[in-house]
Amino acid sequence: MSSISVIATGNMVSALAGRALAEGRALDVFIADDDAEAKVTVSAFVESMGMRPLDTGPLAMARALEHATLLHLGLVAHSVKHTNFFLGVNILS
């Protein structure tokens, strides 16, 4: 019997990603999974699209990624008032 790996990624990537990438903006894609090999495969796929994969830890972190989507929607509804933004990470090193 073959094994199947479940991986959470792309929760925060919207239709605007193509435009942002064309403008040379870096986009983060959060990845959660228990299978290290699957993370490598998905990370390579994300990088091939010009985005930066960020490992958030085990698959249990998928719940946090889903909540980040709710945060994004809350910002659209209550303060930002449009969808022309992305949640991401600024690395200060």
N, C-alpha and C positions, 0 to 999 in steps of 0.2 A: 504494500500500500504506500502511495506517495504521501509526503507530508506537505502541508500548506502553511505558509506563514502569513499571519495577519499583521499589517503595519498601518499605522495612522500617520498621514501626511497630507499636506495641501489644504488644510482646513481654512487657511486665511488667504489663499490665492484666488483672486477674483478675475473677472473678464478684463479688468484694467491692467493686468500683469503684462500683456503683450505690448501695450503702449509704453509702460514704464521701462520695460527692457529695451525697446527700440530707442528710448531717450537716454539709455546708458545708466539707468538707475539700478542699483543692486537691490534685489528682493530676497528676503529670508523665507525659507520653507522649513517649518518645524517637523521633525520626524520622531515618532515614538514606536518602539518595538522591542521585543525580547530576543529577537534573532539577529545576531551581529552580522551574519552574512547577508541577510535581507536588507539591513541598514546600508551596507556597502553598495549593494545593487541599486537601491532607491536613491542613495546619495549621488551616485554616478549619473543616474537619469536626471535628477534635479539639476546637477551641474551642467549636463549637456544642453539644458534649456537656458543656461546663463544665470541661474539662480544659486543662492548659497544655502546648502542644507545645514540645519542646526539640529544636532541630536539632543532631544529633551529627556532621554532615559528610556525606561521600560514602557511596554504597551499601556500599563496603568496610567501613564501620563496623558493618554489620549483624552481622558476626561477633562484635564486642564486645558488641552487644546480646544476642546468643544466649548469650554467656558470662555476662552479667548475670542471665539467666534461671537458669543453672546455679548462680550465687551465691545467688539467691533460694531455690532448692530446697535448697541446702546449709544455709542458715540454718534452714529449716524442719526439716530432718532432724537437725541437730546442736546448735542452740543456742536458737533462738526457740521451736521445737516447736509452732508453729501457723502458720496462713496469714493471720492478721489484721494484716498489715503490707504496706507498699509501699516499694520503693526509689525514691528521688527525689533532688532537688537542693535545697539551701538556698542561696539567693543572699544573700550578706552585703554588700550595697552600700547 
